[in-house]
């Protein structure tokens, strides 16, 4: 958390002397679901869903900051930083013997009230339409999202984790409707993402630690955001943001790291992550 504020502070000093610069800092709240499953082999059979993990009602809170700098006429660059800590939630772990989730062989429901997410995203934006009451922009950039989920049971010493990374280039559109001191902003983002995750199953002695298995796949992220702002003064705005993000992968590879040195592989069927977020912040325009 301290490093986050230092980063924002020094970036503000670095570019704050320039005109047409805005800095936003605020509080964030989120709720999300996350799930993945693997098959019994690389062909996706025996069975088609062998093991399935599903996190639900993952509630988080944190902070966010963004910087935007006009660099040439209608062109600007931006940087977004978000930190979220998970406060509550649960996860289910289910194994099956037969196809289509039939003949359940294992089930556990555990706590997931630890972990969090970090986002770093850069963007180069161009205003296609720039009018006094309406502007429309398109942008290109790159984003990195890191998340860490847990499976926790203090009674039996379970403290397993699943460390996730989504990263790749993104395209964005931004519509800004302005009326006096009030404005409404509609933003969409699409990221063609690579997915890389590692799990540390701490109670299984046959697995290596801290990396018990690895997931690799290709996927996407689609996000939409509605935000509203009201001018508090000539420089300060109060901002409210509502955001929805959906992440998904296609088929990938699950690689198991065993203590005997073997590396068996099976098919990662898919990964799905959905996030609803709320933000409240203030923006300062230099």
C-alpha positions, 0 to 999 in steps of 0.5 A: 500500500505504501509503495502504491502511494509513493508511485502516485506521488512521484508521478504527480511531481514528475508531470504535475507541472505540465498543463492539461494533466489530470490526476485521480485518486479514489476508493474501490469496492468489488465483488467477483466470481472465479472458476476453472476446471480440468479434464482427465487427460489432454484430449479432454476425456476420462472424464471431461470435467475431472476437477473444478474450483469455483470462488464465489462472493469474493468481496474486496476493497482498495484504492485506485489512481489514474494519470492522464497527460495531453501530449499533442493536440488531441492525443494523450497518454494515461496510466491506471493503478489499482490495488484490491484486498479480498475481505470475504468469500468462499471456494468449492473444490469438486472432483468427478469420476464420470463425464458432465459432473457425474459421480462426484468423488470429492467435495469441499467448501472452504473460506477465501477471505484472503488475497487480492488483485493488482492492476497496471494499465497504460493507454494511448488515446486519440480524440476523434470528436472533440466538441464542447459538449461531447467528445469521443476517443479511441485508444490502444494500450497494454494491461497487466492484472495479477490476482491471488485467491486462497483456500483456507481451513484453519482446523486442518492447516489448509492454506492453499493459493492460486496466483493468476496473471492476465496480460496483453494489449487492449483497445478502448473507446470513450464517450464523454458527455458534458453539461456545465459542471456535470459530465457522464462518461461511457468506456469500453475496453477489450484485451486480447489476454494471455493467461498464466496461473500457478497453484500451491496446494500446501497439504498435498505432499506429492506436489512440489511447493510453492509451485504445485501446478501451472495453467497456461491459456489464451483468452480475453477481457471485456470491460464496460464502465459508466462514470459520472462527475461533478465539478467541485471547483475549477480544478476539482471533480468528484467522480463515481464509477461503476464497472463490469469486467468479464474474463474468459479463456479457451482451452489450455494446458494444466501441468502438474509438478510432482515431487518425483520429478514427473510433469503430467499434463492434462487439458485446462477446459476454461477459466471464467472470472467476472467482476463488478466494481464501484469507485468513488474518487476525486480528480484534480486538473492542472 
